[in-house]
Amino acid sequence: MRLVALTHNTGGAGGFAGGMALALAGAADLVWLMDDDTMPGPHALRAMLEARACYPGRPPALIASRVLWTDGRAHPMNTPRIKPFATRAQRRAADVVGCLPIRSASFVSILVEAGACGRRGLPQADYFLWNDDFEFTTRLLRGNAGQLCPASVVLHKTRTFGSTDADPGPRFFYEVRNKIWTLKARSPLAPFERLLYGGSTLRRWARTFANSSDRGALGRQLVRGIAAGVRTSPRPTEEVLAGAGLMVQARRQDR
């Protein structure tokens, strides 16, 4: 085990980007990403490896685990997005290995192909938190196969059970800014997908406001997030990590 400490807090996004950069520098073939409060089941990794090995054709660029909360319920915060408009051939190939084709997933537990990461680039470290996994996995899976493997089970030990539309408080700024950054970028989403996910984002934000105990504070974060998302773009990941003491080479992403 190798422990690397960054010189300042880069959030979850910087941590995942830095860890993946070190894995790629170490010539890894596959990278298993997990949150620090993820508890993998005894067969979580084996199930993903078997699904990858038996997949017909080119192995998937990404395989995601099924995420449960501590009481055994499916965790709504970490449900991968099933791929809309998947072809019959894509559904059939996934069914061969007991999986489902997906368009995005969370960093709670995914197994990614190192070569695909090298070609598509690291996660966006400047996101700090929220939507870094959505941006990265949609970018990785645009034109590549991604699978949800129900046989790979992990527990996500969050303090409460709920989805991302639960009242986020000041962190809502990152949700808004980072989603706008993602929708502005050319590489993660096709044009029709920007409309699809943009619409679903607006519906989720409406639910977030409906569930909030302090809508005034949430509104201020919404305004801040919109202003930052429209006026700025994320810094290159290598610049963010270099500022935290980690020198990496990251493929430049289209903006």
N, C-alpha and C positions, 0 to 999 in steps of 0.2 A: 504494500500500500504506500502511495505517495501523497503526502499532505502538502498543499501549496496555499500559503496565506497571501492574499492581496494586500496592498498597502492602504487601501481605503475601500469603503463599501460601494460596490457596483450593483447591488441588488441581485435578485435571482437571475436576471438576464445576463449580467456580467459573469456570475458564477458558472452558469451553464456554458456560456461562450468560452470562458477560460478553460474549463474542464475539457470541453470538446477539442479545443486547440491543442492542449497537452496530449490528449489521446491520439489525435492525428499526427502530431510530431513524433509520437512513439510507435508509429506504423501500425496502429490498430486496424483490424478488419471490420469490427463491429463496435458500436458504442451504445451502452445501456444507460439511458438517462433516467434519473429518479429524483423526486423531491426528498428533502431531508426528513419528512414525516411519512414517507412511504414505507410500508412493510411488505416485502414480496412474499408470496406464498411459496411453499416448498417446491412447486413445479413451474413457477412463473417463467423462469428463463428457459427451462427445457422445452416448454410448450411453444415458445416463440421460435426457438432454434429449429424445432421439428417442423413447424409450419413453414419456416423459411426454406429448409432443406427440401421439403416435399412439394413446394409450390411449382406448378407447371410453368415452364419458361423461365425468363429472367427473374431472380429472386426479388421480392419487394424491397424498395428503398427504406421502408419503415414498417414496423409491426408494433402495435399498441396493445397493452394489457387491458383486461376488464378491471375497472376500479370499483371497490366496495368501501363503504364506510365501516366503522368499527362494529356495528350491529348486523352487518351482512347485507344491508340494502345497497343497491347500486348508487354510487355517489353522483348526484346530478351536476356537480361542478366539473367533472372530468369525463364527460361522455364524448367520445370522438364523433365527429360529424360524418355520418354516412355519405358516401360520394353520391351527389345528385346526378342523375342521368348516366349512371354506370351502364356500360354495355352488357349485353347478355354474356359475351365471352368473359368480361371482367368478373361478373357475378359467378359464372360457372367456375372460373379458375380459383376464386376465393373459396367457393363451396367445397372444392376438392380437399382443402386443408382445414375445413371447419371454421373459416374466417368470413369476414364481411369487408367489402371494399370501402375505404374511408378517404375523405378529402383533407382532414386535419385531425390533430390529436394534441393532448397536453403532455407536458414534461413529467407528469406524475410517474409514468413508466412507459417508455418507448425504446425499442431496439432499432438503431439506425445503421445503415450501411456507410462506412467511413468514406468510401469512394464517392458516393453521392454527396456527402457533406463537403468533401473537397472540391467537387465541381460546383455546387450551389452556394457554398459559403457558410460561415458560422452564424449562429443566432445573433440578432442585433443587440449588442451589449448596452447601447444607450437607451433601450426601452426601460431599463431598471427593473420594473415589475409590470406584469400584466400584458398579455397579447404577444409577448416574445415567442411563446410556443406556437400560437396561431400563425404568426407571420412566418416563422421558420418552417413549420410543417407544411403549410400551404405552398411555400416556395419550393421545398424539397419534393413535394408530391405533384407539382404541376408537370404532367407528362410522365410521372413515375407511379408505380403501384404502391399503395399503402393498405395495410390490413389491420382490422381489429381481431385479435385472437382471444375468444372467450375462455379458452382453456388456461390462459395465462392470467392468474388472479393476484391482485395486490390490494392491500388495505391502505387507504389514505386517512391518516389519523388527525384530521382537522378537529379543532375544538368544537365546532358546531356542524350540523348537517344542513346543507343548503347549496344553492347554486350561485352563480356569479351575479344574479340580480338582487341578492341580499344587500342590505344597506352597507356600502363600502366606506363611508365617511370621506376623509381627505384623499384616500387612495383613488377615488373616482377620477381625479385629474389624470392619472396614468392610463386608466381605461380609455378615456376620451382622446387624449393626445395620441396614444399609441395606435388606437384603431384608425384614427385619421391618417397617421403616418403610413399604416399598412394599406389603406384604401388609396392613398396617393401613389404608392410605389407601383412600378410596372411589372415586376417579376413575380410576386406571389399569386396574384389573381388575374384571371381573364376578365375582359370588360363585363361580360354578363354576370360573372361571379361578384364583381364589385357591387352591382345593383342588388344581387341576391343577398349578400352578406351585409351590405349597407342597410337594406330594409330590415333585416333581422336585428341588426344592432340598434336601430331606432326603437323597435318594439321592446327590446330588452332594457334600454335606457328608460323607457316609459314605465316599465314594471319596477325598475329600481327606484324611480321617484315615488311611485305609488306605495312602495314598502318603506320609504325612508321616514325616520323620526325627526329629521331636520332638513327639510327640503330647501330652506334658504342656503344652508352651508353647501348642500349638494349642487345647487344652482350656481354658486360661486365657482366651484370646482369645474363644473361644465363649461362655464365661460372661459376660465383659465385654460382648460384643456383644448377647447376649440381654437383659441388664439395661438397657443403653442403649436398645435398640430398643423394649422394652416400656414403659419409664418416660418416654421423651422422644419428641418429634416434631421434624422438621427445621424450623429457623427459616425464615421467608419469604426467598426468594432475594434480593429487593431489600435486605433488612436485611444479609445476608451480604456482598453486593457493595458496599453503602454503607460497610461497615466496612473494605473494601479500597480505598476511594477512588473507586468507580464508582457514580454515582447513576443508577438505572434505574427504569422503571416495569414491574412484572411482575404479571400477573394472579394474584390469590390463588387457590391450589388448595384443593380440598376435602381435609380430613384424614380 
